[in-house]
């Protein structure tokens, strides 16, 4: 196996237990696994032996960013006019009719477009919450799309089973029968889930939300996931309407509802949690239940500012998510980390949230929340997933603290991105996929969908 060494990084951010930052940093990897980390001088012998050398002068190197919540199919419905100024429930009602017209090729095109955007923003691992299956669409479509980009992919088999006629939010035309949901979930887990270290693809079980599935499906999904040894994911406490729905429908707050149905524990992560109260935060910390924080989407939909500082202080496992590209409407994960930091400062003061804490949540925090102890930090034995950020350009030059500068004066995109030791982005260009072809396919699907409205 060939040996590759990265050298001369202005700073190499390890995110190890001591959060070591190495000036003049270097790392060596072979076969997708990191063999050495240190200064460039420390790795001099390996540099001499290397088959390939990557010079990172003028750059900060970090673990790859981790996106813990997304709806990649939504990438083709950004800035939909009737949803631009809508809050969550009205936004969903405006978009359901468009999503109901998707075909498999639309999901494939949207997924590749969204993952390309994520890769260019430094993301090496993304989850995807796919819960809508019209006109022959299956989870296989997004899985196939992800394989062409080159980043790690955690595909979640989402679902909606309670339509408007039964008191839910989605139209009846986009919900599925619960036995069919469970059977297909078993199918995709058995076919695709890889629990091994270095896995490029994993599956999780993800009923969409308490307002679109039954209590029975929530319980059965938890039992199924634990029987199969996979993780659980859903939306929770996203905005005030979400909380009001839970109180009216179930007689309890969303966190209490989740706990009663077996939806807490280290194998569970919830998206948003903007409206969690102190008692729910304590419950999540005690049970090691994760939260995917999606600050830009929460701002876009007027959902509020999640109590991220309180959750961090309590010890809740945390990751970042860009959320759907129709509610963000961007997929720039480094920008998401910056927004997370700024919002906590807006409500808590200038010292409320440190840039390095935001970067930790965006890397190791998100990886560990998704059960990935094999990546998320740059250490010997971990996978070679890393991002190289050129900080010598107009947007970043002038930052005295180069690591804080990634959040305060971020570069527009990553220079190089490696996953499992393989280049996904080189010189700011996708290395394994044709960006022009991806955009062409997305445009074709977008034109078709616009023609139907």
PyMOL commands that set and color helices and strands:
alter all, ss='L'
color gray80, all
select helices_A, chain A and resi 44-49+72-77+81-83+88-99+104-120+139-147+164-166+172-174+178-192+215-228+240-250+254-260+278-287+295-300+308-314+333-348+355-369+402-408+435-452
alter helices_A, ss='H'
color red, helices_A
select strands_A, chain A and resi 3-13+21-30+33-39+52-55+59-63+65-67+123-130+152-159+201-207+231-236+268-272+290-293+318-320+386-390+416-419+422-426+429-430
alter strands_A, ss='S'
color yellow, strands_A
deselect
rebuild
show_as cartoon
